[in-house]
Amino acid sequence: MELTPKQQTTEQIRAAEKILVLTHFNPDGDALGSLLALYLVLKKLDKDVTAVVPEAFPATFSFMPNISEIHNSYSGTKDFIITIDTTKVKVDRLGYKHVPEENKLNIVITPNSGTFRREDVSFSYGSFKYDLIIVLDSSDLERLGTLYEGQNALFYETPVINIDHHAGNDFFGKINWVDLTSTSTSEILVSLIESLAREKPLLDEDIATALLTGIITDTGSFQNANTTPKSLTVAAQLVAAGARQQEIIRHVFKTKPLSTLKLWGKILESVRADQDGRFIWAKVSKTDLMETGASENETSGVIDELLKSAPNIDFALLLVEREDVMHGSLRAVASGVDVSSIAKMFGGGGHEAAAAFQIPGASLLANEGEIIEKVREFQRKRG
């Protein structure tokens, strides 16, 4: 009988020694919560684990336990090995000299007797330092940004486990645990942790808090339409395990830096309604970010906490102009609206209730009108 994705994942983790855990750029609470929870679990299993997110995370999530141990980069290169045949020549000393002005590193070998020949020297590469990669909450490898770019060989030669809950997932892993019925990747990991906890208990207060952060943020504190009986049951299980629910609510929903409040004010000033009144959109320019002193990550939350509260709309769209890309976030309000279909028009993805896209090289001045018109056309075809 073929093993389930959960069984395959459990076996791969048990067999691995050095594990790399990754999640997507522009990380949200589920990306960070699932990344941090799995990192802490793997450490308990005595694995050599590295957890990486490709960019700085929002300050909102700085309360999460052990978050300072998450990296923004990693080394995915192989060792370069120089082999010297010493059958006929005995080595006295080995040294090196760095010559930065010539961009050179001289390896110096002093023999006791005899002379080395060119044919005594050979070159090779060692193996990659990781024997397993786990990618969390990412519909495709491109969502990893700099963590994937230029590292194709690592991902080709190392087994990849893909754990996600988005409908648009590319199934890019050797093992693909994609559960579309789960509200979040954090919810999926609860089942994985139970499977791994055969020899000793793994779920503690910190891990439960990280997982509950993911579930709460992806369900909008259980207000979104994607909330299920299972997600409520799992959340209750995590609270029973010691998850600090009120700490999560205080930091994620009830505490905002002044720069965030100023930025959200500008976003609300920019709100526009479609001529048929079926969706609203707002925008953030690079100038807005500069004037308020806010980071790009501080746009997180405004679409869920404010824009979605507009009455009689199907969905809300937020356009954020970044340094070299336009980012769009979509949230469904009316039932039966699949915003992932809109995101796919722009090369993005997600699930029915929440989705996102990025357009490289786009700007508000040049592309806002075109984007909104495509969204309107989608609405017209939808009827």
N, C-alpha and C positions, 0 to 999 in steps of 0.2 A: 504494500500500500504506500502511495506517495505521501511524503511528509507535508504537513501544512506549512505555510510561511512562518508561523510562530515556532513550530518545532524546528524548522531549518535554521531560523535565526538563533534559537537557543543553543543548538548544537555548534553553530559557527562561533558564537561568542565563547562557549566553554572551551573550544579548541584553540582559540586565538590567544596570543600573548601580548602583542603590541597593536592597539586599536586606535584608529583615527576617527573621531566623531565630528561631523560637519553639519551646518545648517545654512540657510540662505541669507543673502544680503538684505538690508532693511529689515532686520529681525524684529518680530513681534513677540508678544508674551508666550505664545505657544512654541515658537522656534527656540527661544531662550529657555523656557521652562523644561521642554523635552530634552534639550541639549544638556542642561545642567543636571537634571535628574539622572539621565543615563550615565553621565560622567561620574557622578557620585556612586551610582550602583556598581559600575565597572571597577572603581577604585576599591570598593568593599570586596569585590571578587579577586582582588590582588592583580588586576590587569595593569599593564603599562599603557595608560590612556592619555590621549591628547584631544582636547575639545576646542574647536575653532569656529568663530563666526567671522565673516569677511570684512566687517566694518564695526565701528563703535556702536554700542547698543544704547538705546534711550536711557537717560538718567533715571527715568521712572522705575526701571527695573534694578537699580543699584542696590536695593534692599535685599535681593535674593541671596541666599546663603552660598558662599564660596564663588560668587560671580567673578571675583578678581582672578580666579584661576583659569578663566576662559581666555584663550588667545585670539589674536586677529590675523595670525599667519602661521605657517608651518613650513618645514623643509621637506620637500617631496623628492629630493635628488638622491641619486645613488652615490656611493663611495667610488672614487676613481682609484684603481689599484695598479701600482707599478710593481711588477715581479722581476726580480733579478736572479738569474741562474748562478748559484755559487759553487757549482760542481768543481770548477777548475780554479776559482779565485776565492780566497778567504777574505772576509771583510774585517777591517780594523775599526773603522768609525763610520757613522752615518750622521749626516746633518743636512741642514737646508739654509738657504739665504734668500730672503725676499728682496727683490729689486723693484720697488713700486714705480720708480720713474720709467722703467722699461716694461711695466706690467708683466713681470716674470717672477717665477719661483724656481730657484735652482736647487735641485736635490744633489747633495755632495756625498759620494761614497768613496772612502779611502781604503784601498786594498792593502793587505799585508804583503802580498806578492802577486805577480802576474798582472794582467790587464783585462778589463772587461771589454767584450766586443758588442757590437750593435745587436747581434743575434741572441745575446744573453739577456736582453731586456724585452719584456712583453707587457702589454697593457690589458686591463679588463675592468669591468664594473661589478660592484657588489650588488646585493639584492636591496630592494627598498626596505626602509626601516619599519614599515607597518605591514602586518599580515592580514589586516581586515579594515575596511572602511565602512562606516555606517553613516548614511545621509538621512537627515531628519527633516520632515515638513517641506520638502522641495519637490515640485512637480517635474523638474528636469535638472540636468547637471549645470546648465547655463545659469540657473538661479544661484549657484554657488559663487558666481563672479570670479574674483581673482583666485579663489581656492581651487578652481578647476582649470582656468585659463593657463596654458603652458604646462599642465600636469597630466596630459593625456596618457602618457606611458604608465604613470602610477595607477590611474583608474583602469587601464587596460590589463595590467598584470596583477592587480590586487583585487580579491573578491570584494564586491560592493553589496551591502544590504540597504535597500531603499524602503524606508518606513514613512508612510504619508497617508493623508486622508482626502486629498484633492482629486476631483473627478478627471482633471486634465493630466494626470500623471503619465509620464512617458514609459514607465516600467523599464528603467535603465539599469537596474541592478541584476546581479546574479540571483539574488533573492529579492522579491518584491512583495512587501507586506503593505498593501494599499487597501485600507478599509474605508469605503465611502460612507458607511453608516456611523462612523465615529465623528464626533464634533471637532476633534483635535488630535494631533499626533500624541499629545500628552495622555489622552485617554487610552490610546492604543498601548502605550508603554506600561500602563498599570498591569495589563495582562502579561506583558513580557516579563516584568519584574516578578510577578507571581510564579511564572514558569522557571525563572532563574533561582528562586529562593527555596530550592529543595534541601540544601545542606545547612543553610543558616538564614535567619530573617534579614531582609534587605531594606524594607520600607521603614524609614524613620521620619521624624518631624521635618527635617530639611528637605528630603526627597519628596515627601508628600506636599510640602509647601510649593516646591518648584512645579510639580505636576498640576496642582490645583490652580496655580497662576496661569498655566497654559489653557486649562479648561475654562476658567473664568473669563479670560480675555477673548478667547475664540467664540464664546457664547454671549459676550456682552453682559457678563454677570447673570447668565441664564435668562436674558431678555430676548435674545435672537430666536428666529423661527427654527434654527437648526438644533435647539435644545431638545434632548430626547429623555425618556425615562431612564435609559442606561446612563446618560451623562450625569443625571441627578443622583443616581445610585452610586456611581463611581466617585462623585464629589463627596457624598456622605461617607463613603469608605475612607477617603483621604483625610477628611476632617476627624474621623474616628482614630486615624493613625497619627494625628497631631498636627495636621496642616493648619497653618496660622491664617485662617480665612480673613479675619478682621485686619490683619497686617497687610494682606494683599489689597483689600478694598481701600484701605487708607492711602497706600502709596499709588495704586493704579488709577483710582477714581476720585479721590478726595484731596490730593496734593498736586498742585501745579506750580512750576516756577513762574516768576513774573514774565520772563521772556515768552513762555508758552501762552500765557493769558493775552499778551500783546499780539502775538502771532495769530491766535484764534480770533481776536477782534478784527484783524485785517481780513481773515478768511470769511468771517460773517459779513463784512462789508461787501465782499465780492460775490455773494450768493446771487445767482440768477435762476429764473424758472424757465423751463421750456414753454414755448408759446401755447402748447396744449396743456401745460401744467402737469405733465405726467412724470417729469423728473426735474431735479434741481442740480446745479453744479456750482462749484466754487473753485478758486484758484489761489496759488501761492507762487509768487515770483522770487527770483534770486534777490531782488531788491528788498522784498518784504522780509526775507530771512536776515539780510544784512542790517536793515533798519531796526528790527526788533532784537537783534542779537541772539536769535534762536537758531538751533541746528535743524537740519532736515528731519531728524527723527522726532522733533517736537510737533510735527503735524499729526503724528499717531494719536488716535483717539478722538479727534474732532469730528470725524465723519460718523463715528458710532454714537458719541455722546451728544452731538448737537445737530448735525445735518439730517440724520435719520429721523429726527423728531418733527420735521415739517409735515403738515397734514396733507392727505390726499395725493400722495406721490407714489410712483412705482419703485423708484430707486434714487440714490444720491451718488454723485460723482465728484471727486476731488482731484484736481490737476496740480501737481507740484513740479515746478521748474527747478531742476538741479543743474549742476555745473555742465554736464554734457549729455543729459538725458531728461526726457519728460516722463514723470511717473504718474500713473492714474490709479486711483483706488475707487472701487465700486461697492456699494452695499444695497442689497434688496430691502424694500420696505413692504411692498404688497406681496401676497402669496402668489405663487406660480410664476414669478419673475426670476429668470436665470441670468444673473449678471455675468457669469463666466462666459456666456456666449458673446457678450459685448467685449469682454477682455480679449477673447480669441481673435476678434477682428483686428486687433492691434498687436497680435503676437504674444498675448499674455494668457492667463488662465486662473484657475481657482475653483471654487464650488458655487452652487446656486446662490447662496446668500451673500457671499463675499468673494471678490476677485480683484485682480490687479494686472497692470500692464506697464511696459516701459517702451518708449520710442527714442532710440539713440539719436542725438543731434537735433532733436526738436526743441522748440521754444514756444512760449505763450504767444508772443507777437506773431510768429509765422504760422503756427499750427493749431492754435486754440479753435479757431472757426472751423477748420477742416475736421477736427476731432468731434466737435459738437454736432456738426452736420451728419457725420457717419452714425452717431448715436441716435440722432433724430430719425434717420433712415431706417435704422434697426427697429425703432418704435413703430414707425409707419407700417413696416412689413409685418410686425407682430400684431398689428390691428388693435 
